[in-house]
Amino acid sequence: MKLFNNFSVYTVQFHQLLEKERIESDLHDFDKIMDEHSKHLLRIAYLYVKNWDTAEDIVQEVFIKHFLQARQFEGRASLKTYLTVMTANKSKDYLRSWQHKRNILVSNLFSSIKGIDTTLQQQEEHLSLHKAIFKLPIKYREPLILFYYDEQSINEIASFLKLNENTVKTRLRRAKHHLKQFMEESDLGGTYE
């Protein structure tokens, strides 16, 4: 009986050692995943929420969720696509949250106090274009961001957004048309096609 008790103790210790090694291996893999995808996911989150600190928080939440639920990843799509979808969904959740609505209210109150003007023409154009992109409805903004900032193909965008390729092309064309109109109204001219 004493031999059996020692055996079970050693078995438990062996399983604890295996679990520790598995966790260390998972952490190493997780570090590689973070290094490889963090910049891309941060850009995606920022393009949705328009705030770097919030975007960093969202990406951190995505990585934590992925680490805790890594075994649920079935590999039907690439890991980059999987993490991008998680980031987009987390960003959309944030945009619907009360915290976001409160932040908008606070920033609107303080924006009237701040009167910072940029002096360089290039900075003004960049800022105007940036604002114009964020004024677009989300259905036009998403394909535009994925096509120009993330450099995805029409096929990849259609797959990601679960749309027909022709719908993606139409939305891109309309988004460019809206941006062109905005830039002409802003009297900044230029060719934005």
C-alpha positions in Angstrom: 0.0 0.0 0.0 2.9 2.4 0.8 4.3 1.7 -2.7 1.0 2.7 -4.3 0.9 6.0 -2.3 4.4 6.9 -3.4 3.5 6.1 -7.0 0.5 8.4 -7.0 2.7 11.2 -5.4 5.3 10.7 -8.2 2.5 10.7 -10.8 1.1 14.0 -9.5 4.6 15.5 -9.4 5.3 14.3 -12.9 2.0 15.8 -14.2 2.8 19.1 -12.5 6.2 19.1 -14.1 4.7 18.4 -17.5 2.1 21.2 -17.0 4.8 23.6 -16.0 6.8 22.8 -19.2 3.7 23.1 -21.3 2.9 26.5 -19.9 6.5 27.7 -20.5 6.3 26.4 -24.1 3.0 28.1 -24.6 4.4 31.4 -23.2 7.3 31.2 -25.6 5.0 30.6 -28.5 2.7 33.4 -27.3 5.7 35.8 -27.2 6.4 35.0 -30.9 2.8 35.5 -31.8 2.8 38.9 -30.0 6.0 40.0 -31.7 4.7 39.0 -35.1 1.2 40.4 -35.0 1.1 43.3 -32.5 1.9 46.1 -34.9 -0.7 45.0 -37.4 -3.4 44.5 -34.8 -2.6 47.8 -33.2 -3.1 49.6 -36.5 -6.4 47.8 -37.1 -7.7 48.7 -33.6 -6.6 52.3 -34.0 -8.4 52.7 -37.3 -11.6 51.7 -35.5 -11.3 53.5 -32.2 -9.1 56.5 -33.2 -7.1 56.5 -30.0 -3.7 54.8 -29.5 -4.1 54.1 -25.8 -7.5 52.4 -26.3 -6.1 50.5 -29.3 -3.3 49.2 -27.2 -5.8 48.1 -24.5 -7.9 46.3 -27.1 -4.9 44.5 -28.6 -3.8 43.5 -25.1 -7.3 42.1 -24.5 -7.2 40.2 -27.8 -3.9 38.6 -26.9 -5.1 37.6 -23.4 -8.2 36.1 -24.8 -6.2 34.2 -27.5 -3.8 32.9 -24.9 -6.6 31.7 -22.6 -8.6 30.2 -25.4 -5.8 29.1 -27.8 -7.0 25.6 -27.9 -10.2 26.8 -29.5 -8.4 28.1 -32.6 -9.3 25.5 -35.2 -6.9 26.7 -38.0 -9.6 27.2 -40.6 -8.1 30.5 -41.4 -4.6 31.9 -40.8 -3.7 33.1 -37.3 -3.4 36.6 -38.6 -6.9 36.6 -40.0 -8.2 35.1 -36.7 -6.5 37.7 -34.6 -7.6 40.5 -37.0 -11.3 39.4 -36.7 -10.9 39.3 -32.9 -9.4 42.8 -32.9 -12.1 44.2 -35.2 -14.9 42.6 -33.1 -13.3 43.9 -29.8 -13.0 47.4 -31.4 -16.6 47.3 -32.5 -17.6 46.2 -29.0 -15.7 49.2 -27.6 -17.4 51.6 -30.0 -20.8 50.4 -28.7 -19.7 50.7 -25.0 -20.7 53.4 -22.5 -17.0 54.1 -21.9 -16.5 55.2 -25.5 -19.6 57.4 -25.4 -18.4 59.0 -22.2 -15.0 59.6 -23.7 -16.6 61.3 -26.8 -18.6 63.6 -24.5 -15.5 64.6 -22.5 -13.4 65.2 -25.6 -16.1 67.3 -27.1 -16.3 69.5 -24.0 -12.5 70.0 -23.9 -12.0 70.4 -27.7 -13.6 73.8 -27.6 -10.9 74.8 -25.0 -8.0 73.5 -27.1 -7.2 75.8 -30.0 -4.2 74.1 -31.6 -3.7 74.9 -35.3 -1.1 73.2 -37.5 1.0 75.5 -39.6 2.4 73.1 -42.3 0.2 72.5 -45.3 1.2 68.8 -45.5 0.1 68.2 -41.9 -3.2 69.9 -42.6 -3.8 67.7 -45.7 -2.9 64.6 -43.8 -5.1 65.5 -40.9 -8.0 66.4 -43.2 -7.7 63.1 -45.0 -7.5 61.3 -41.7 -10.7 63.0 -40.5 -12.4 62.4 -43.8 -11.7 58.7 -43.5 -13.2 58.6 -40.0 -16.3 60.5 -41.1 -17.1 57.8 -43.6 -19.7 55.3 -42.5 -18.2 52.1 -41.2 -19.3 50.1 -44.3 -17.1 52.3 -46.5 -14.3 52.9 -44.0 -13.6 49.1 -43.3 -12.8 48.1 -46.9 -10.8 51.4 -47.5 -8.7 50.8 -44.4 -8.2 47.1 -45.1 -7.3 47.9 -48.8 -5.0 50.9 -48.3 -3.6 50.6 -44.8 -3.6 46.8 -44.3 -2.8 46.2 -48.1 -5.3 43.3 -48.3 -6.6 42.1 -51.6 -10.3 42.5 -52.7 -10.7 38.7 -52.2 -9.2 38.8 -48.6 -11.4 41.8 -47.7 -14.5 40.1 -49.0 -13.7 37.0 -47.0 -13.0 39.0 -43.9 -16.1 41.1 -44.1 -18.2 38.2 -45.4 -19.2 40.2 -48.5 -19.3 39.6 -52.2 -16.1 40.8 -54.0 -18.2 43.2 -56.2 -19.8 44.7 -53.1 -16.3 45.4 -51.7 -15.3 47.0 -55.0 -18.4 49.2 -55.0 -17.8 50.2 -51.4 -14.2 51.1 -52.2 -15.3 53.2 -55.2 -17.9 55.0 -53.1 -15.5 55.6 -50.2 -13.0 57.2 -52.6 -15.8 59.3 -54.1 -16.9 60.6 -50.7 -13.2 61.3 -49.8 -12.7 63.2 -53.0 -15.9 65.3 -52.4 -14.7 66.1 -48.8 -11.3 67.1 -50.0 -12.8 69.4 -52.7 -15.1 71.0 -50.1 -12.2 71.5 -47.7 -10.6 73.4 -50.6 -7.5 71.2 -50.3 -7.8 69.9 -53.9 -5.3 67.2 -54.8 -6.0 63.9 -56.5 -7.3 61.4 -54.0 -8.3 58.5 -56.3 
